[in-house]
Amino acid sequence: HGANASANLYSLLQTCSVNGIDGYRYLRALFTALPNAKTAEDYAALLPWNIDLSNG
C-alpha cells in the first residue's frame, strides 16, 4: 500500500511540474482545501491546473 501511495504522490507532483505549478504550494493549498471538498465539482476544483494558489 505504501508503494502505491508513493506512486500516486509522485505522479501528482510530476503533473504539477509538467504544468509549471510549484508542487509545494500546490500541496499546501490542496491539504488546506481538501477537508472542505464534498462534491465531484469540489474535487475537480482541486486539480493542479484548477486550484487557486494565490493565497499560498
N, C-alpha and C positions, 0 to 999 in steps of 0.2 A: 504494500500500500504506500510505503514511503517513496519508493521509486516512481510510482505513478503520480503522487503529489508533486514531487520534484520536477518531473517532466512537464506537468501542467503549468507550474510556476515559471519554468524556463521558457516554455512556449509563449506564455503571456508576456514575459519581459522581452522576448525576441520580437513579438508583434509590435510592442511599443517602439523598439529600436528601429524596425523597418519603417514605421510610420513617423519617425522623427519625434517621438514622445519620450520625455525623461521618465524612465521606469520607476525611479524612487518617488518622484512627485505623483506619478500615476497610482502607485500602491498606497501612498498616504491618503490620496483622495478616495480611492476605492474602499479602503478599510474604514474610512470615516463615514462614507455614504452607504455602504453595504447593509448595515443593520436596519436601515430605513426602507430598503427595497422590498416591495410586496408583490408587484405585478410584473408581467413579462416586459412591459414598457419601462418599468423602473430598472430592470436588469439590463435592458438594451441601452439605456442611457449611461450605463457604467462601462460600456465597452471603451477600449483605449481611445478610439477616434471620436467618441461622443462625450466623454466626461469633461466637465469644466475644471481646468487646472489653474484657473486664475487666482484662487484663494490658497493654493498650496505653496 
